[in-house]
Amino acid sequence: MTDGVIVRFDGAGAGIADLSWGQQEMWSVMQVKGSSLPFGSVRALPKGEAVADVAAGLRFIMGRHQSLRTTLRFDPGGHVHQVVHACGEITLDVADAGDDNPGDVAAAIAAGYKARNFDYEHEWPLRMCVITHRGAATHVVKVVCHIAADAFGLAALDDDFDRRHERTGPVTALQPAEQARWQRGPGGVRAHEASMRYFERLAANVSGPQFSESADPRTPRFWQAILESPAGYRASRMLAARLGLSTSPVLLAAFAMALGPLTRGGQVAVEVVVNNRFRPGVADSVSTVAQTCLCVIDTAGVPFEDVVARAWRSALGAYKHAYYDPAGKAGVRRRIAAERGRTLDPDVLFNDRRVRSRQLADAADEVEDVWLPLLRDELSRTTLTWGERNDSPEEKVSLNLCDMPGTLCCDLWADTHFVSPADMAGLLRRIESVLVDAALDLTERPDQESREVGT
């Protein structure tokens, strides 16, 4: 049984503004897919937390973060504005688990929230429910529309909810309307122009489509496969520690090498999702600031650590230049396509969604001493499962790295008209084998040689 509590809120700031760049990029993806791309969290509540406490937390975050009290306005010409409201009310759903497992009930409610698109003009971009069991509040479900927050924005939101009693001062992070105003000014124009010059230089090195048509196209067209690899997790951390890097460029390099048998030539072009939270004022912003930038990585004829070095350098360029006006980039893309006489569409996407596990790996000796003898044995624990299938447009290959304790979780979507289900499975297995083989190979080399990438 589901009930509800009306929560009234008010907060600083109100008005109408253009969408920020991050919002624009996400809105365009949502339009193509016909989905709000909702995502969120299901978390156990501390013992003693009551429904009234959760309601107070909801009131706090709604008042504190403008993105949660924002709706969209659509002009007759198709232009989209964000409308920030100073006050309002939202319903906190309350579900009694009865005789069922409260965690299972919470997961089912989250799935139901995610299955329905948001009403962008009339609904707040947050759905929230507290689960009760035998009179006690046990879990809270938060699901947000992707235009309101990205994965790192959700982490900031969860942190604010949990530590609301400590957050007595005003929000210091730039909220979406403030971001949009800066982006329309001189600093934003300079950032956009620099990013477009970089994009044009890289695009000149992309010769054409990377994939041939598949011999095994399926209907529905787009398939999902998920690899969970404890061995890949351990190997990637060992490699990162030995090479003096974070695991993200290591995994990008493994992905690029694993794509080799499916692409034309030894060069891989990948659109990398950049979280952009190293930029001034947005580290803790509950908003969506992530954008994509092209990486071109040459994988032919060199050892893995050299591919990692190339991936790292290319990723650094992407981090610097993934900040631009999406409409302006679309215009540049159209012009380049017209000059070449063919479309210039991204084939491959790499999205490292991990929030908790992207820091620099432990010291090499600490990791290797414990994990090296277990690495090959861990391969027996790998699982590959098939997920959703639909006809919602995707890139030809899209790899998402997800937070999962103690395992490398690779969430792969592919267009079976270009990458067959068998090729999808082979790609995921190659990512794992590239990592494990490279980790074992590097541990057998002299220490100085294995650390050259990070120096």
C-alpha positions in Angstrom: 0.0 0.0 0.0 1.3 3.5 -1.0 0.3 6.7 0.8 1.7 10.2 0.6 2.9 13.2 2.6 2.6 16.7 1.2 5.9 18.5 1.7 5.9 22.3 1.2 9.2 24.0 0.5 10.8 27.4 -0.4 14.3 28.4 -1.5 16.5 31.2 -2.7 16.4 32.1 -6.3 13.7 32.1 -9.0 13.3 33.1 -12.6 13.5 32.0 -16.2 16.8 31.2 -18.0 18.2 29.3 -21.0 19.3 25.8 -20.4 22.9 25.3 -19.4 25.2 23.5 -21.8 24.9 20.3 -19.7 21.2 20.5 -19.7 21.1 21.2 -23.4 23.2 18.2 -24.2 21.1 15.9 -21.9 17.9 17.3 -23.4 19.0 16.5 -26.9 19.8 12.9 -25.9 16.4 12.6 -24.1 14.6 13.8 -27.2 16.4 11.3 -29.4 15.6 8.4 -27.1 12.1 9.6 -26.1 13.0 9.1 -22.5 13.6 11.2 -19.3 16.6 8.8 -18.7 15.6 8.7 -15.1 18.1 7.2 -12.6 18.5 7.2 -8.9 19.4 5.5 -5.7 17.8 3.0 -3.2 19.4 3.3 0.2 18.8 1.9 3.7 17.9 4.5 6.3 19.7 4.8 9.6 18.0 3.0 12.4 15.5 5.3 14.2 14.8 7.5 11.1 11.1 8.2 10.8 8.9 9.3 7.9 8.8 12.8 9.3 12.7 12.9 9.2 12.6 11.9 5.6 10.0 14.5 4.8 12.2 17.1 6.5 15.2 16.0 4.4 13.1 16.3 1.2 12.0 19.8 2.2 15.7 20.7 2.8 17.0 19.5 -0.5 14.0 20.9 -2.5 14.6 24.3 -1.0 18.4 24.1 -1.3 18.8 23.0 -4.9 17.3 25.0 -7.7 17.5 22.1 -10.2 14.9 20.2 -8.1 12.4 23.0 -8.2 12.8 23.7 -11.9 10.3 22.9 -14.7 10.7 23.5 -18.4 8.9 26.0 -20.7 8.6 25.4 -24.4 8.3 28.4 -26.7 6.2 28.0 -29.9 9.5 28.1 -31.9 10.8 25.1 -30.0 13.2 27.0 -27.7 13.4 25.5 -24.2 13.8 27.5 -21.0 14.3 26.4 -17.4 11.8 27.9 -15.0 13.1 28.1 -11.4 10.3 28.3 -8.8 10.8 30.0 -5.4 8.4 27.7 -3.6 5.9 24.8 -4.1 4.9 21.5 -2.8 5.9 17.9 -3.6 4.4 14.5 -2.5 6.7 12.1 -0.5 5.3 8.7 -1.2 5.1 6.3 1.7 4.9 2.5 1.0 4.4 -0.1 3.7 6.2 -3.3 2.8 3.8 -5.5 4.8 5.1 -9.0 4.8 7.5 -8.4 1.8 11.2 -7.6 2.0 11.4 -3.8 2.3 14.5 -3.8 0.1 12.7 -5.6 -2.6 9.7 -3.2 -2.3 12.1 -0.2 -2.6 13.7 -1.7 -5.7 10.3 -2.3 -7.3 9.2 1.3 -6.6 12.4 2.6 -8.1 11.8 0.5 -11.2 8.3 1.9 -11.5 9.5 5.5 -11.1 12.1 4.9 -13.9 9.5 3.4 -16.2 7.5 6.6 -16.5 8.7 9.7 -18.2 8.5 13.0 -16.2 6.1 15.7 -17.1 8.7 18.4 -17.8 6.3 21.3 -17.6 4.2 20.3 -14.5 6.2 17.8 -12.4 9.2 18.4 -10.2 12.2 16.4 -11.6 12.5 14.3 -8.4 10.4 11.3 -7.3 10.9 10.1 -3.7 9.5 7.4 -1.5 10.1 6.1 2.0 9.5 2.4 2.7 8.2 1.3 6.1 8.2 -2.1 7.6 6.5 -3.0 10.9 6.2 0.7 11.7 9.8 1.7 11.1 11.2 3.6 8.1 13.7 1.3 6.4 14.6 2.6 2.9 14.4 5.7 0.8 14.1 5.8 -2.9 15.2 8.8 -5.0 14.8 9.0 -8.8 15.7 12.1 -10.7 15.1 13.2 -14.3 18.5 13.3 -16.0 18.1 17.0 -17.0 18.2 17.9 -13.3 21.3 16.0 -12.3 24.0 13.6 -13.5 25.6 10.8 -11.6 27.9 13.1 -9.7 25.1 15.5 -9.0 23.1 12.7 -7.5 26.0 11.8 -5.3 26.1 15.4 -4.1 22.4 15.3 -3.5 22.6 12.2 -1.4 25.4 13.7 0.6 23.3 16.8 1.3 20.3 14.7 2.3 22.4 12.6 4.7 24.3 15.6 6.2 21.4 18.1 6.1 21.9 19.0 9.8 25.5 20.2 9.0 24.6 22.2 5.9 23.5 25.4 7.5 25.1 27.9 5.0 23.9 28.8 1.5 24.7 26.8 -1.5 28.1 27.9 -2.9 28.1 25.7 -6.1 26.9 27.2 -9.3 23.3 26.2 -10.0 22.0 25.6 -13.5 20.6 29.1 -14.2 23.9 30.6 -13.0 25.9 28.3 -15.2 23.8 29.2 -18.2 24.4 33.0 -17.6 28.1 32.5 -17.4 28.2 30.3 -20.5 26.5 33.1 -22.6 29.2 35.6 -21.5 32.7 36.2 -22.7 34.2 33.3 -20.7 31.7 30.9 -22.1 32.3 32.1 -25.7 36.1 31.6 -25.3 35.6 28.1 -23.8 33.3 27.1 -26.7 35.6 28.4 -29.4 38.6 26.6 -28.0 36.6 23.4 -27.7 35.5 23.7 -31.3 39.0 24.2 -32.6 40.1 21.1 -30.8 37.1 19.1 -32.1 37.9 20.1 -35.7 41.6 19.0 -35.3 40.6 15.6 -34.0 37.7 15.1 -36.5 40.2 15.6 -39.3 41.9 12.3 -38.1 38.7 10.3 -38.2 38.6 8.8 -41.7 35.1 7.4 -41.8 32.7 4.9 -40.2 34.4 2.5 -37.9 32.0 -0.5 -38.2 30.8 -2.7 -41.1 27.3 -4.0 -41.2 26.7 -7.0 -38.9 26.0 -10.4 -40.4 23.5 -11.1 -37.5 21.2 -8.0 -37.2 18.4 -8.5 -34.6 15.0 -7.1 -33.8 14.7 -5.2 -31.5 17.8 -3.6 -32.8 19.6 -2.4 -29.7 20.8 -4.9 -27.1 22.3 -4.6 -23.6 24.9 -6.9 -22.1 26.5 -6.6 -18.6 29.8 -8.0 -17.6 30.7 -8.3 -13.9 34.4 -9.1 -13.5 36.2 -9.3 -10.1 39.4 -10.2 -12.1 39.0 -7.0 -14.2 38.5 -4.9 -11.1 41.6 -6.2 -9.5 43.7 -6.1 -12.7 42.7 -2.5 -13.5 43.7 -1.4 -10.0 47.0 -3.2 -10.2 47.7 -1.6 -13.6 46.7 1.9 -12.4 49.0 1.6 -9.4 51.9 0.4 -11.4 51.5 3.1 -14.0 50.8 5.9 -11.6 47.3 6.7 -13.0 43.7 6.4 -12.0 41.8 3.4 -13.3 39.8 5.5 -15.8 42.4 5.8 -18.6 43.4 2.2 -18.0 39.9 1.0 -18.7 39.6 3.4 -21.7 42.7 1.8 -23.1 41.4 -1.7 -22.6 38.1 -0.7 -24.3 40.0 0.7 -27.2 42.1 -2.4 -27.6 39.1 -4.7 -27.3 37.3 -2.8 -30.1 40.2 -3.5 -32.5 38.8 -6.7 -34.1 35.5 -4.9 -34.7 36.7 -1.7 -36.2 38.5 -0.7 -39.5 42.2 -0.1 -38.8 44.2 0.3 -35.6 42.8 3.7 -34.6 39.7 4.0 -32.5 37.6 7.2 -32.2 35.6 7.4 -28.9 33.3 10.0 -27.5 34.2 10.2 -23.8 31.8 11.5 -21.3 33.5 14.1 -19.1 32.0 15.0 -15.7 33.4 18.6 -15.9 33.3 18.9 -12.1 36.9 20.1 -11.9 35.7 23.4 -13.3 35.3 26.3 -10.9 32.0 26.3 -8.9 30.5 23.1 -10.1 32.2 20.4 -8.0 29.2 19.9 -5.7 26.5 21.3 -7.9 23.3 19.3 -8.0 22.9 19.7 -11.8 24.0 18.0 -15.0 27.3 19.4 -16.2 28.7 16.3 -18.1 29.4 16.7 -21.8 31.2 14.5 -24.3 34.5 15.1 -26.2 36.2 13.1 -29.0 39.2 10.9 -28.2 41.3 9.3 -31.0 43.5 6.5 -29.8 46.0 4.5 -31.9 46.2 0.9 -30.7 48.1 -0.8 -33.5 51.3 -2.6 -32.8 52.2 -1.3 -29.3 52.1 -2.9 -25.8 49.2 -2.1 -23.5 51.1 0.4 -21.3 51.7 2.5 -24.5 48.0 2.4 -25.3 47.3 3.6 -21.8 49.7 6.5 -22.2 47.9 7.5 -25.5 44.5 7.1 -23.9 45.6 9.2 -20.9 46.9 12.0 -23.2 43.8 11.9 -25.3 41.6 11.9 -22.3 43.4 14.9 -20.8 42.5 16.8 -24.1 38.9 15.7 -23.7 38.7 16.8 -20.1 39.9 20.3 -21.2 37.6 20.7 -24.2 34.3 19.0 -23.2 32.7 22.3 -22.3 30.9 24.0 -25.2 27.5 25.0 -26.6 25.9 21.8 -28.0 24.0 23.8 -30.6 27.2 25.4 -31.8 28.9 22.0 -32.0 26.0 20.6 -34.0 26.6 23.4 -36.5 30.3 22.6 -36.7 29.5 19.0 -37.2 27.1 19.7 -40.0 29.7 22.0 -41.8 32.4 19.3 -41.6 29.9 16.7 -42.9 29.0 19.0 -45.8 32.7 19.5 -46.7 33.4 15.8 -46.6 30.2 14.7 -48.3 29.3 12.3 -45.5 27.8 12.4 -42.0 30.1 12.7 -39.0 28.3 10.8 -36.4 29.8 9.4 -33.2 30.0 5.6 -33.4 31.4 4.8 -29.9 30.7 6.2 -26.4 32.7 5.6 -23.2 31.0 6.7 -20.0 32.8 6.2 -16.7 29.8 6.6 -14.3 31.7 5.4 -11.2 31.6 7.9 -8.4 33.2 6.0 -5.5 35.9 4.1 -7.3 37.7 6.5 -9.7 40.4 7.6 -7.3 44.1 6.7 -7.6 44.6 3.0 -6.9 46.5 1.8 -3.9 50.3 1.5 -3.9 51.4 -1.3 -6.3 53.1 -3.5 -3.7 50.0 -3.5 -1.4 47.7 -4.5 -4.3 49.9 -7.0 -6.0 50.9 -8.9 -2.8 47.3 -9.7 -2.0 45.8 -9.9 -5.5 48.3 -11.3 -7.9 48.1 -14.9 -6.8 44.3 -14.8 -7.0 44.0 -13.0 -10.4 43.6 -16.0 -12.7 41.3 -17.8 -10.2 39.0 -14.7 -10.2 38.2 -15.3 -13.8 35.9 -18.1 -12.8 33.7 -15.6 -11.0 33.0 -13.5 -14.1 29.4 -13.3 -15.2 27.9 -12.0 -18.5 24.2 -11.4 -18.6 21.9 -10.1 -21.3 19.6 -7.1 -20.4 17.1 -5.0 -22.2 16.4 -5.0 -25.9 14.7 -2.1 -27.7 14.6 0.1 -30.7 15.5 3.4 -28.9 18.5 4.9 -30.8 21.9 4.3 -29.3 25.5 4.7 -30.5 26.8 1.7 -32.4 28.7 0.8 -29.2 28.2 2.5 -25.8 30.1 1.3 -22.8 29.1 2.5 -19.3 31.3 1.7 -16.2 29.1 1.3 -13.2 29.9 1.5 -9.4 29.8 -2.0 -8.0 31.9 -3.0 -4.9 34.7 -5.4 -5.7 33.9 -5.9 -9.4 34.4 -4.2 -12.7 30.8 -3.7 -14.0 30.7 -3.0 -17.8 27.2 -2.1 -19.1 27.3 -2.4 -22.9 24.7 -1.3 -25.4 25.2 -2.0 -29.1 23.4 -1.7 -32.4 23.1 -5.3 -33.6 23.0 -4.1 -37.2 26.7 -3.3 -36.8 27.8 -5.3 -33.7 26.2 -8.8 -33.4 25.3 -10.3 -30.0 28.3 -12.6 -30.4 30.6 -9.7 -31.1 29.2 -7.9 -28.0 30.0 -10.8 -25.8 33.5 -11.1 -27.4 34.1 -7.3 -26.8 33.3 -7.6 -23.1 35.5 -10.7 -22.7 38.4 -9.0 -24.5 38.2 -6.0 -22.1 38.7 -8.4 -19.2 41.4 -10.5 -20.9 43.4 -7.3 -22.0 43.4 -6.1 -18.4 44.3 -9.5 -16.8 47.0 -10.3 -19.3 48.5 -6.8 -19.0 48.5 -7.0 -15.2 50.3 -10.3 -15.2 52.7 -9.1 -17.9 53.7 -5.9 -16.1 54.3 -7.6 -12.8 57.0 -9.7 -14.4 58.9 -6.6 -15.6 61.5 -4.4 -13.8 59.8 -1.8 -11.6 61.2 1.3 -13.4 59.9 0.2 -16.8 56.4 -0.4 -15.5 56.1 3.0 -14.0 57.1 5.2 -17.0 53.6 6.2 -18.0 52.9 8.2 -14.9 56.2 10.0 -14.7 
